[in-house]
Amino acid sequence: MIEHDARVLVTITGAVQGVGFRPFVYRLARDLGLRGWVNNSPRGVMIDIEAPDTQIRQFLSRVQVEKPPHAIIQSLDWQTLPPAGYTRFEIRESETDGVKTALVLPDLGTCPECLRELFDPANRRYRYPFTNCTHCGPRFTIIEALPYDRPATTMKHFPMCPDCQAEYENPLDRRFHAQPNACPTCGPQLALWDNAGKVLAERDDALLKTAEALRQGQIVAVKGVGGFHLMVDARDEAAVRRLRQRKNREDKPFALLLPSLEAAKEACDVSPLEAELLTSPEAPIVLLKRRGGDICEAVAPGNPYLGVMLPSNPLHHLLMHELGFAVVATSGNRSGEPICIDEREALERLRGIADLFLIHNRPIARHADDSIVRVMAGRPQIVRRARGYAPLPVLLEQDAPTVIAAGAHLKNAAAVAAGRQVFISQHIGDMDTPEAFDAYRRVIADFQDLYSLKPERVVHDLHPDYRSTQYARGLQLPATGVQHHYAHALSCMAEHHLHAPALAVTWDGTGLGTDGTIWGGEWLLVNERSFERVAHFAPFRLPGGEQAVREPRRSALGLLYAVYGDAAFEMRDLPPVAAFSEAELKVLRAMLEKGVNAPVTTSAGRLFDAVAALLGLGQRSTFEGQAAMALEFAATGAETDECYPWRITTITGEDAPSERMIEVGQMTEAIVEAMRCAVPTSEIAAQFHNTLVAMILAVAQAAGEKQVVLSGGCFQNRLLLERTVAALRGNGFHPYWHEQVPTNDGGIALGQVMAAVREHQPCV
């Protein structure tokens, strides 16, 4: 039986540009004897094929199964057309008109094939630090417009030599339409500058001199794929302390770049899942338990974990090959500022920090910090979402209005939504400086331009003083405020495609509540349209307000005052009270008694701070979460299942349903008594964590909702999260926590989008 030709036009959306999808389609079509064409369009990949029906069906089946490893197919649609009489299969020029829905791929770590070439003396790309192909290399940080073609990238400044052009035009070559394709003849090059911008060396000599400078303990600003790193020998205590002093970063851990997985295993405990993350194309920083080795203490003072990454681009591979030891590789910025992406900008902003600058002349279109991941409860949790993950969207179950989500104030990441896709920006950071705010505005404008979005409205945090809120209200768009902890809850629910109702345990440092007070230790029952605050920690005052965030001793004093009243000021045997002078205590007493500059809070984050200060683990913090981290580390390894006493009381408002208040007074008294009885700090810290888990479980049992969502910065605490998950599962609940987006405020924008979706969806 003779089968007649059919013709279909196939539209494939998702991450299908910059991953070798068109050459894959070309080879598959040729293998099956199809005729027609394939090209890139603003929507994704378009394929027009003509062949007998059996062969077309084979093609449609195989294209989804055999797609390139980094491709993500979100949809594959096709329509039948009249035969056109094609005689061959070809790759056509890209289309530029139309709605832009194609996904921009994140930057990808060096693939094995390119790595082999990098160290092969017979290869023309031997020791070339910008080697890449369709399976690896920069994407997000070089693209300027869609569709993803070389003229729309920062590589447009580098015309290809005949050899590179031949690869680029050969559908059977893995560099076919690899937009960053280059070689030593035609591509970007390295240079080493002193801190006045004078050229000291070029090309491979620049790399070799950089390695020598690092061996000598110098600090080098190194331009990578998404911005600059500040690098220094991680074995050299004096050099690392010098970097801390120059960068004004007292205690916050530095990230490490290690030569290999074997080197990581020598320095840290590495599980199979952690090894998989380290060697993945995303190549994030992975938080690993420290073992020993020659990493100096100044890299992560008092911290049993190290933030470790492996080389993610050819320049890092070459540098690590030369050195053979770990280097600090922290973001190239001053405290509170975004990472530098331009060499002239870096020379200005990092002068006084870096001794030398290893730069290259490939422009960076947008910054991308290193992502950070921690394995908790057997799964990876993204702590900071940037290189390797951004800007891949979170896919919703239903369409969202075209909105801008302004995000939070700390650890900011903004988002734009269109259709079912929520494009969350790379990590921007805290919004405390003009430089950070400028970067924030650029990122939002960049996303709108990239996808040609015309937002209908903007959603933002309730807090009026957040710069993100002020930005949102300054746009000429309808603006809606979303309560901070509700956004946390919706963010986690969106990740897991959960439907209401769900009980959300949202614990963090600060979020403005609907009653105008500072929330942070909340249990919210999320319904179809909104939420009910069903429980929260008993409030206590923070003397000095925001200053308490930097001084856990103030949170401790506020907690002690709530429990003991004026007697708290006489408890000079307790570390946080002893940390104040008599004159300071007099002022703080007045604040607390009169309620002046002493706002009330239900914050779990401040409760962690207070207990850490009580135990003498830190009276002042130089970075957010420092005291809480110390409390977690102190509790790790302690063998106790005991809890401290606590109780739930019910409060009823005039126009509101009853709420449960978690009283922590008995727990505080028990902790004070344990300290006075010289109970080991580790045991007290562990028992405190156990008590928090018992509180979560008790409220869940009282609320009766089986779906329990865990969100907020406190759930970056591995001990808290894993014990909570175990307790909930052991009692028949279904716990959910963050994996794709951060549980901290870096995930808030996704929740804000979901609030907009819920407001616009029809009632069922």
LINDA-V660989 format. One record per residue. N is the residue number from 1. RES is the residue in one small letter. PHI is phi in whole degrees, -180 to 180 (999 if undefined). Layout:
n=N res=RES phi=PHI
n=N res=RES phi=PHI
This chain:
n=1 res=m phi=999
n=2 res=i phi=-85
n=3 res=e phi=-94
n=4 res=h phi=-81
n=5 res=d phi=-69
n=6 res=a phi=-122
n=7 res=r phi=-140
n=8 res=v phi=-133
n=9 res=l phi=-106
n=10 res=v phi=-105
n=11 res=t phi=-117
n=12 res=i phi=-116
n=13 res=t phi=-111
n=14 res=g phi=128
n=15 res=a phi=-88
n=16 res=v phi=-126
n=17 res=q phi=-120
n=18 res=g phi=86
n=19 res=v phi=-125
n=20 res=g phi=79
n=21 res=f phi=-73
n=22 res=r phi=-65
n=23 res=p phi=-63
n=24 res=f phi=-63
n=25 res=v phi=-62
n=26 res=y phi=-58
n=27 res=r phi=-65
n=28 res=l phi=-66
n=29 res=a phi=-64
n=30 res=r phi=-65
n=31 res=d phi=-63
n=32 res=l phi=-93
n=33 res=g phi=75
n=34 res=l phi=-83
n=35 res=r phi=-124
n=36 res=g phi=141
n=37 res=w phi=-159
n=38 res=v phi=-138
n=39 res=n phi=-154
n=40 res=n phi=-88
n=41 res=s phi=-137
n=42 res=p phi=-59
n=43 res=r phi=-85
n=44 res=g phi=160
n=45 res=v phi=-119
n=46 res=m phi=-108
n=47 res=i phi=-132
n=48 res=d phi=-112
n=49 res=i phi=-126
n=50 res=e phi=-134
n=51 res=a phi=-178
n=52 res=p phi=-57
n=53 res=d phi=-56
n=54 res=t phi=-60
n=55 res=q phi=-69
n=56 res=i phi=-64
n=57 res=r phi=-65
n=58 res=q phi=-61
n=59 res=f phi=-60
n=60 res=l phi=-62
n=61 res=s phi=-74
n=62 res=r phi=-71
n=63 res=v phi=-63
n=64 res=q phi=-83
n=65 res=v phi=-82
n=66 res=e phi=-104
n=67 res=k phi=-53
n=68 res=p phi=-55
n=69 res=p phi=-60
n=70 res=h phi=-97
n=71 res=a phi=-75
n=72 res=i phi=-127
n=73 res=i phi=-92
n=74 res=q phi=-88
n=75 res=s phi=-152
n=76 res=l phi=-133
n=77 res=d phi=-119
n=78 res=w phi=-146
n=79 res=q phi=-135
n=80 res=t phi=-82
n=81 res=l phi=-130
n=82 res=p phi=-66
n=83 res=p phi=-55
n=84 res=a phi=-110
n=85 res=g phi=77
n=86 res=y phi=-63
n=87 res=t phi=-113
n=88 res=r phi=-154
n=89 res=f phi=-109
n=90 res=e phi=-142
n=91 res=i phi=-103
n=92 res=r phi=-98
n=93 res=e phi=-62
n=94 res=s phi=-70
n=95 res=e phi=-88
n=96 res=t phi=-118
n=97 res=d phi=-95
n=98 res=g phi=120
n=99 res=v phi=-68
n=100 res=k phi=-94
n=101 res=t phi=-127
n=102 res=a phi=-63
n=103 res=l phi=-86
n=104 res=v phi=-84
n=105 res=l phi=-80
n=106 res=p phi=-66
n=107 res=d phi=-67
n=108 res=l phi=-117
n=109 res=g phi=-64
n=110 res=t phi=-58
n=111 res=c phi=-81
n=112 res=p phi=-59
n=113 res=e phi=-65
n=114 res=c phi=-67
n=115 res=l phi=-66
n=116 res=r phi=-63
n=117 res=e phi=-64
n=118 res=l phi=-59
n=119 res=f phi=-112
n=120 res=d phi=-101
n=121 res=p phi=-59
n=122 res=a phi=-87
n=123 res=n phi=-90
n=124 res=r phi=-71
n=125 res=r phi=-104
n=126 res=y phi=-55
n=127 res=r phi=57
n=128 res=y phi=-95
n=129 res=p phi=-77
n=130 res=f phi=-127
n=131 res=t phi=-68
n=132 res=n phi=-163
n=133 res=c phi=-154
n=134 res=t phi=-71
n=135 res=h phi=-95
n=136 res=c phi=-160
n=137 res=g phi=106
n=138 res=p phi=-71
n=139 res=r phi=-135
n=140 res=f phi=-57
n=141 res=t phi=-83
n=142 res=i phi=-118
n=143 res=i phi=-76
n=144 res=e phi=-114
n=145 res=a phi=-162
n=146 res=l phi=-102
n=147 res=p phi=-71
n=148 res=y phi=-78
n=149 res=d phi=-130
n=150 res=r phi=-54
n=151 res=p phi=-63
n=152 res=a phi=-101
n=153 res=t phi=-128
n=154 res=t phi=-73
n=155 res=m phi=-79
n=156 res=k phi=-62
n=157 res=h phi=-79
n=158 res=f phi=-124
n=159 res=p phi=-60
n=160 res=m phi=-76
n=161 res=c phi=-74
n=162 res=p phi=-55
n=163 res=d phi=-66
n=164 res=c phi=-67
n=165 res=q phi=-63
n=166 res=a phi=-63
n=167 res=e phi=-61
n=168 res=y phi=-62
n=169 res=e phi=-98
n=170 res=n phi=-96
n=171 res=p phi=-62
n=172 res=l phi=-93
n=173 res=d phi=-96
n=174 res=r phi=-70
n=175 res=r phi=-100
n=176 res=f phi=-62
n=177 res=h phi=53
n=178 res=a phi=-78
n=179 res=q phi=-62
n=180 res=p phi=-85
n=181 res=n phi=-54
n=182 res=a phi=-167
n=183 res=c phi=-150
n=184 res=p phi=-59
n=185 res=t phi=-75
n=186 res=c phi=-123
n=187 res=g phi=-101
n=188 res=p phi=-60
n=189 res=q phi=-137
n=190 res=l phi=-88
n=191 res=a phi=-149
n=192 res=l phi=-110
n=193 res=w phi=-111
n=194 res=d phi=-83
n=195 res=n phi=-79
n=196 res=a phi=-109
n=197 res=g phi=88
n=198 res=k phi=-78
n=199 res=v phi=-74
n=200 res=l phi=-100
n=201 res=a phi=-165
n=202 res=e phi=-134
n=203 res=r phi=52
n=204 res=d phi=-64
n=205 res=d phi=-63
n=206 res=a phi=-63
n=207 res=l phi=-66
n=208 res=l phi=-64
n=209 res=k phi=-71
n=210 res=t phi=-65
n=211 res=a phi=-60
n=212 res=e phi=-66
n=213 res=a phi=-63
n=214 res=l phi=-67
n=215 res=r phi=-62
n=216 res=q phi=-87
n=217 res=g phi=88
n=218 res=q phi=-81
n=219 res=i phi=-99
n=220 res=v phi=-121
n=221 res=a phi=-87
n=222 res=v phi=-115
n=223 res=k phi=-80
n=224 res=g phi=-108
n=225 res=v phi=-82
n=226 res=g phi=-112
n=227 res=g phi=149
n=228 res=f phi=-91
n=229 res=h phi=-110
n=230 res=l phi=-99
n=231 res=m phi=-116
n=232 res=v phi=-157
n=233 res=d phi=-59
n=234 res=a phi=-74
n=235 res=r phi=-92
n=236 res=d phi=-99
n=237 res=e phi=-55
n=238 res=a phi=-65
n=239 res=a phi=-67
n=240 res=v phi=-66
n=241 res=r phi=-66
n=242 res=r phi=-64
n=243 res=l phi=-64
n=244 res=r phi=-60
n=245 res=q phi=-64
n=246 res=r phi=-69
n=247 res=k phi=-88
n=248 res=n phi=58
n=249 res=r phi=-130
n=250 res=e phi=-65
n=251 res=d phi=-129
n=252 res=k phi=-57
n=253 res=p phi=-59
n=254 res=f phi=-94
n=255 res=a phi=-78
n=256 res=l phi=-118
n=257 res=l phi=-110
n=258 res=l phi=-111
n=259 res=p phi=-67
n=260 res=s phi=-161
n=261 res=l phi=-63
n=262 res=e phi=-62
n=263 res=a phi=-65
n=264 res=a phi=-64
n=265 res=k phi=-71
n=266 res=e phi=-72
n=267 res=a phi=-88
n=268 res=c phi=-142
n=269 res=d phi=-76
n=270 res=v phi=-129
n=271 res=s phi=-78
n=272 res=p phi=-56
n=273 res=l phi=-68
n=274 res=e phi=-65
n=275 res=a phi=-64
n=276 res=e phi=-62
n=277 res=l phi=-66
n=278 res=l phi=-60
n=279 res=t phi=-98
n=280 res=s phi=-74
n=281 res=p phi=-60
n=282 res=e phi=-73
n=283 res=a phi=44
n=284 res=p phi=-77
n=285 res=i phi=-72
n=286 res=v phi=-115
n=287 res=l phi=-80
n=288 res=l phi=-123
n=289 res=k phi=-72
n=290 res=r phi=-71
n=291 res=r phi=-109
n=292 res=g phi=158
n=293 res=g phi=83
n=294 res=d phi=-106
n=295 res=i phi=-72
n=296 res=c phi=-74
n=297 res=e phi=-63
n=298 res=a phi=-66
n=299 res=v phi=-65
n=300 res=a phi=-147
n=301 res=p phi=-59
n=302 res=g phi=67
n=303 res=n phi=-114
n=304 res=p phi=-78
n=305 res=y phi=-113
n=306 res=l phi=-123
n=307 res=g phi=-90
n=308 res=v phi=-117
n=309 res=m phi=-133
n=310 res=l phi=-106
n=311 res=p phi=-54
n=312 res=s phi=-117
n=313 res=n phi=-150
n=314 res=p phi=-59
n=315 res=l phi=-60
n=316 res=h phi=-66
n=317 res=h phi=-60
n=318 res=l phi=-65
n=319 res=l phi=-65
n=320 res=m phi=-68
n=321 res=h phi=-64
n=322 res=e phi=-70
n=323 res=l phi=-85
n=324 res=g phi=76
n=325 res=f phi=-140
n=326 res=a phi=-73
n=327 res=v phi=-124
n=328 res=v phi=-65
n=329 res=a phi=-137
n=330 res=t phi=-95
n=331 res=s phi=-56
n=332 res=g phi=-82
n=333 res=n phi=-156
n=334 res=r phi=-90
n=335 res=s phi=-54
n=336 res=g phi=86
n=337 res=e phi=-109
n=338 res=p phi=-71
n=339 res=i phi=-65
n=340 res=c phi=-74
n=341 res=i phi=-122
n=342 res=d phi=-116
n=343 res=e phi=-65
n=344 res=r phi=-70
n=345 res=e phi=-63
n=346 res=a phi=-63
n=347 res=l phi=-59
n=348 res=e phi=-76
n=349 res=r phi=-80
n=350 res=l phi=-104
n=351 res=r phi=-63
n=352 res=g phi=97
n=353 res=i phi=-105
n=354 res=a phi=-91
n=355 res=d phi=-83
n=356 res=l phi=-139
n=357 res=f phi=-131
n=358 res=l phi=-95
n=359 res=i phi=-120
n=360 res=h phi=-141
n=361 res=n phi=-104
n=362 res=r phi=-89
n=363 res=p phi=-64
n=364 res=i phi=-102
n=365 res=a phi=-74
n=366 res=r phi=-156
n=367 res=h phi=-76
n=368 res=a phi=-151
n=369 res=d phi=-67
n=370 res=d phi=-73
n=371 res=s phi=-76
n=372 res=i phi=-125
n=373 res=v phi=-132
n=374 res=r phi=-132
n=375 res=v phi=-83
n=376 res=m phi=-139
n=377 res=a phi=52
n=378 res=g phi=79
n=379 res=r phi=-135
n=380 res=p phi=-73
n=381 res=q phi=-120
n=382 res=i phi=-75
n=383 res=v phi=-91
n=384 res=r phi=-136
n=385 res=r phi=-105
n=386 res=a phi=-152
n=387 res=r phi=-54
n=388 res=g phi=93
n=389 res=y phi=-120
n=390 res=a phi=-80
n=391 res=p phi=-108
n=392 res=l phi=-56
n=393 res=p phi=-83
n=394 res=v phi=-91
n=395 res=l phi=-93
n=396 res=l phi=-90
n=397 res=e phi=-81
n=398 res=q phi=-136
n=399 res=d phi=-67
n=400 res=a phi=-105
n=401 res=p phi=-65
n=402 res=t phi=-76
n=403 res=v phi=-130
n=404 res=i phi=-102
n=405 res=a phi=-106
n=406 res=a phi=-76
n=407 res=g phi=78
n=408 res=a phi=-106
n=409 res=h phi=-99
n=410 res=l phi=-99
n=411 res=k phi=50
n=412 res=n phi=-64
n=413 res=a phi=-139
n=414 res=a phi=-91
n=415 res=a phi=-150
n=416 res=v phi=-127
n=417 res=a phi=-125
n=418 res=a phi=-151
n=419 res=g phi=62
n=420 res=r phi=-92
n=421 res=q phi=-104
n=422 res=v phi=-114
n=423 res=f phi=-92
n=424 res=i phi=-93
n=425 res=s phi=-68
n=426 res=q phi=-63
n=427 res=h phi=-54
n=428 res=i phi=-104
n=429 res=g phi=110
n=430 res=d phi=-73
n=431 res=m phi=-101
n=432 res=d phi=-86
n=433 res=t phi=-119
n=434 res=p phi=-59
n=435 res=e phi=-65
n=436 res=a phi=-66
n=437 res=f phi=-67
n=438 res=d phi=-62
n=439 res=a phi=-62
n=440 res=y phi=-60
n=441 res=r phi=-65
n=442 res=r phi=-65
n=443 res=v phi=-64
n=444 res=i phi=-65
n=445 res=a phi=-62
n=446 res=d phi=-61
n=447 res=f phi=-65
n=448 res=q phi=-63
n=449 res=d phi=-67
n=450 res=l phi=-60
n=451 res=y phi=-106
n=452 res=s phi=49
n=453 res=l phi=-89
n=454 res=k phi=-118
n=455 res=p phi=-63
n=456 res=e phi=-87
n=457 res=r phi=-161
n=458 res=v phi=-134
n=459 res=v phi=-119
n=460 res=h phi=-150
n=461 res=d phi=-71
n=462 res=l phi=-69
n=463 res=h phi=-68
n=464 res=p phi=-72
n=465 res=d phi=-91
n=466 res=y phi=-66
n=467 res=r phi=-64
n=468 res=s phi=-64
n=469 res=t phi=-66
n=470 res=q phi=-63
n=471 res=y phi=-62
n=472 res=a phi=-61
n=473 res=r phi=-72
n=474 res=g phi=-85
n=475 res=l phi=-77
n=476 res=q phi=-86
n=477 res=l phi=-140
n=478 res=p phi=-58
n=479 res=a phi=-121
n=480 res=t phi=-129
n=481 res=g phi=-87
n=482 res=v phi=-124
n=483 res=q phi=-60
n=484 res=h phi=-56
n=485 res=h phi=-78
n=486 res=y phi=-63
n=487 res=a phi=-64
n=488 res=h phi=-56
n=489 res=a phi=-62
n=490 res=l phi=-66
n=491 res=s phi=-61
n=492 res=c phi=-68
n=493 res=m phi=-64
n=494 res=a phi=-65
n=495 res=e phi=-56
n=496 res=h phi=-100
n=497 res=h phi=53
n=498 res=l phi=-85
n=499 res=h phi=-102
n=500 res=a phi=-67
n=501 res=p phi=-87
n=502 res=a phi=-152
n=503 res=l phi=-92
n=504 res=a phi=-109
n=505 res=v phi=-98
n=506 res=t phi=-119
n=507 res=w phi=-119
n=508 res=d phi=-156
n=509 res=g phi=-86
n=510 res=t phi=-152
n=511 res=g phi=-164
n=512 res=l phi=-70
n=513 res=g phi=-84
n=514 res=t phi=-68
n=515 res=d phi=-94
n=516 res=g phi=86
n=517 res=t phi=-100
n=518 res=i phi=-87
n=519 res=w phi=-92
n=520 res=g phi=168
n=521 res=g phi=-129
n=522 res=e phi=-118
n=523 res=w phi=-119
n=524 res=l phi=-114
n=525 res=l phi=-93
n=526 res=v phi=-86
n=527 res=n phi=-105
n=528 res=e phi=-64
n=529 res=r phi=-120
n=530 res=s phi=-149
n=531 res=f phi=-152
n=532 res=e phi=-122
n=533 res=r phi=-84
n=534 res=v phi=-94
n=535 res=a phi=-163
n=536 res=h phi=-163
n=537 res=f phi=-68
n=538 res=a phi=-62
n=539 res=p phi=-72
n=540 res=f phi=-141
n=541 res=r phi=-92
n=542 res=l phi=-112
n=543 res=p phi=-66
n=544 res=g phi=97
n=545 res=g phi=60
n=546 res=e phi=-60
n=547 res=q phi=-63
n=548 res=a phi=-67
n=549 res=v phi=-64
n=550 res=r phi=-89
n=551 res=e phi=-130
n=552 res=p phi=-54
n=553 res=r phi=-59
n=554 res=r phi=-70
n=555 res=s phi=-61
n=556 res=a phi=-63
n=557 res=l phi=-65
n=558 res=g phi=-63
n=559 res=l phi=-67
n=560 res=l phi=-61
n=561 res=y phi=-65
n=562 res=a phi=-64
n=563 res=v phi=-94
n=564 res=y phi=-108
n=565 res=g phi=68
n=566 res=d phi=-60
n=567 res=a phi=-61
n=568 res=a phi=-59
n=569 res=f phi=-76
n=570 res=e phi=-97
n=571 res=m phi=-88
n=572 res=r phi=-73
n=573 res=d phi=-79
n=574 res=l phi=-90
n=575 res=p phi=-53
n=576 res=p phi=-69
n=577 res=v phi=-74
n=578 res=a phi=-65
n=579 res=a phi=-74
n=580 res=f phi=-105
n=581 res=s phi=-77
n=582 res=e phi=-60
n=583 res=a phi=-65
n=584 res=e phi=-66
n=585 res=l phi=-63
n=586 res=k phi=-63
n=587 res=v phi=-66
n=588 res=l phi=-66
n=589 res=r phi=-61
n=590 res=a phi=-64
n=591 res=m phi=-58
n=592 res=l phi=-71
n=593 res=e phi=-67
n=594 res=k phi=-94
n=595 res=g phi=69
n=596 res=v phi=-98
n=597 res=n phi=50
n=598 res=a phi=-144
n=599 res=p phi=-65
n=600 res=v phi=-84
n=601 res=t phi=-145
n=602 res=t phi=-111
n=603 res=s phi=-66
n=604 res=a phi=-69
n=605 res=g phi=-60
n=606 res=r phi=-72
n=607 res=l phi=-66
n=608 res=f phi=-58
n=609 res=d phi=-58
n=610 res=a phi=-62
n=611 res=v phi=-69
n=612 res=a phi=-61
n=613 res=a phi=-67
n=614 res=l phi=-57
n=615 res=l phi=-83
n=616 res=g phi=76
n=617 res=l phi=-88
n=618 res=g phi=160
n=619 res=q phi=-98
n=620 res=r phi=-130
n=621 res=s phi=-119
n=622 res=t phi=-101
n=623 res=f phi=-151
n=624 res=e phi=-62
n=625 res=g phi=84
n=626 res=q phi=-62
n=627 res=a phi=-67
n=628 res=a phi=-64
n=629 res=m phi=-63
n=630 res=a phi=-62
n=631 res=l phi=-68
n=632 res=e phi=-61
n=633 res=f phi=-64
n=634 res=a phi=-64
n=635 res=a phi=-82
n=636 res=t phi=-62
n=637 res=g phi=96
n=638 res=a phi=-73
n=639 res=e phi=-99
n=640 res=t phi=-157
n=641 res=d phi=-108
n=642 res=e phi=-73
n=643 res=c phi=-122
n=644 res=y phi=-86
n=645 res=p phi=-70
n=646 res=w phi=-163
n=647 res=r phi=-152
n=648 res=i phi=-108
n=649 res=t phi=-117
n=650 res=t phi=-108
n=651 res=i phi=-120
n=652 res=t phi=-124
n=653 res=g phi=-89
n=654 res=e phi=-64
n=655 res=d phi=-117
n=656 res=a phi=-130
n=657 res=p phi=-66
n=658 res=s phi=-65
n=659 res=e phi=-122
n=660 res=r phi=-97
n=661 res=m phi=-114
n=662 res=i phi=-90
n=663 res=e phi=-80
n=664 res=v phi=-110
n=665 res=g phi=-63
n=666 res=q phi=-63
n=667 res=m phi=-63
n=668 res=t phi=-62
n=669 res=e phi=-60
n=670 res=a phi=-67
n=671 res=i phi=-66
n=672 res=v phi=-61
n=673 res=e phi=-65
n=674 res=a phi=-62
n=675 res=m phi=-63
n=676 res=r phi=-69
n=677 res=c phi=-94
n=678 res=a phi=61
n=679 res=v phi=-64
n=680 res=p phi=-55
n=681 res=t phi=-56
n=682 res=s phi=-61
n=683 res=e phi=-69
n=684 res=i phi=-64
n=685 res=a phi=-62
n=686 res=a phi=-66
n=687 res=q phi=-67
n=688 res=f phi=-62
n=689 res=h phi=-61
n=690 res=n phi=-59
n=691 res=t phi=-65
n=692 res=l phi=-63
n=693 res=v phi=-63
n=694 res=a phi=-62
n=695 res=m phi=-64
n=696 res=i phi=-60
n=697 res=l phi=-64
n=698 res=a phi=-62
n=699 res=v phi=-68
n=700 res=a phi=-61
n=701 res=q phi=-66
n=702 res=a phi=-70
n=703 res=a phi=-74
n=704 res=g phi=77
n=705 res=e phi=-100
n=706 res=k phi=-74
n=707 res=q phi=-81
n=708 res=v phi=-122
n=709 res=v phi=-102
n=710 res=l phi=-114
n=711 res=s phi=-148
n=712 res=g phi=108
n=713 res=g phi=-58
n=714 res=c phi=-63
n=715 res=f phi=-87
n=716 res=q phi=-79
n=717 res=n phi=-74
n=718 res=r phi=-63
n=719 res=l phi=-62
n=720 res=l phi=-62
n=721 res=l phi=-65
n=722 res=e phi=-68
n=723 res=r phi=-71
n=724 res=t phi=-67
n=725 res=v phi=-59
n=726 res=a phi=-63
n=727 res=a phi=-66
n=728 res=l phi=-67
n=729 res=r phi=-62
n=730 res=g phi=-65
n=731 res=n phi=-116
n=732 res=g phi=85
n=733 res=f phi=-94
n=734 res=h phi=-117
n=735 res=p phi=-82
n=736 res=y phi=-133
n=737 res=w phi=-143
n=738 res=h phi=-75
n=739 res=e phi=-135
n=740 res=q phi=-78
n=741 res=v phi=-125
n=742 res=p phi=-63
n=743 res=t phi=-75
n=744 res=n phi=-80
n=745 res=d phi=-69
n=746 res=g phi=-66
n=747 res=g phi=-103
n=748 res=i phi=-60
n=749 res=a phi=-59
n=750 res=l phi=-61
n=751 res=g phi=-65
n=752 res=q phi=-64
n=753 res=v phi=-61
n=754 res=m phi=-63
n=755 res=a phi=-63
n=756 res=a phi=-67
n=757 res=v phi=-62
n=758 res=r phi=-64
n=759 res=e phi=-67
n=760 res=h phi=-102
n=761 res=q phi=-80
n=762 res=p phi=-71
n=763 res=c phi=-68
n=764 res=v phi=-99
